[in-house]
Amino acid sequence: MKSISGKYFACILESQGWHLVRISDSHHVYMKPEKPSRISIPIHGNQDLKLGLLKHFMKIADMSENDL
């Protein structure tokens, strides 16, 4: 799996129905109305997310590698 930036992952989440709830420093917090969980994405310019963190976010969002 190839790592992607936090900005790009945030765009993917928004296209799948997640909404930006708030921005706390460099972390953008997303929630989806029908899910109780939230995702806090660190956005540091175009720096890539680490693979373990990306896989964790994908698991919460019920995404697969094909969705990227």
C-alpha positions in Angstrom: 0.0 0.0 0.0 1.3 3.4 -0.9 1.1 6.2 1.7 -0.9 9.3 0.9 -1.0 12.8 2.5 -3.4 13.9 5.1 -4.9 16.5 2.8 -5.7 13.9 0.1 -7.2 11.5 2.7 -9.4 14.3 4.0 -10.7 14.8 0.5 -11.5 11.1 0.1 -13.3 11.1 3.4 -15.4 14.1 2.4 -16.4 12.4 -0.9 -17.6 9.5 1.2 -20.0 11.5 3.3 -17.8 12.5 6.3 -18.1 16.1 7.5 -15.4 18.4 9.0 -16.5 19.1 12.5 -13.7 21.2 13.8 -10.0 22.0 13.3 -7.8 21.8 16.3 -4.3 23.1 15.5 -3.1 20.9 12.6 -5.7 18.1 13.2 -8.9 18.1 11.2 -11.7 16.1 13.0 -14.2 14.4 10.8 -17.5 12.7 11.7 -20.2 10.9 9.9 -23.9 11.2 11.0 -24.6 7.4 11.1 -21.3 6.4 12.8 -20.5 7.2 16.4 -16.7 7.3 15.7 -14.6 10.2 14.6 -11.4 10.5 12.7 -8.7 13.1 13.6 -6.4 13.5 10.6 -3.0 15.3 11.2 -2.5 17.6 8.2 1.1 18.8 8.1 1.5 20.3 4.6 1.8 17.5 2.1 3.5 15.1 4.5 2.4 11.5 4.0 0.5 9.7 6.8 2.3 6.7 8.3 1.0 3.4 7.0 -0.2 2.1 10.4 -2.2 5.3 11.0 -3.6 5.3 7.4 -4.7 1.6 7.9 -6.3 2.6 11.2 -8.3 5.4 9.7 -9.4 3.2 6.8 -10.7 0.6 9.2 -12.7 3.2 11.1 -14.1 4.6 7.8 -14.9 1.1 6.4 -12.6 1.7 3.4 -10.4 -0.6 1.3 -7.3 0.1 -0.7 -9.5 0.3 -3.8 -11.2 3.4 -2.3 -7.9 5.3 -2.4 
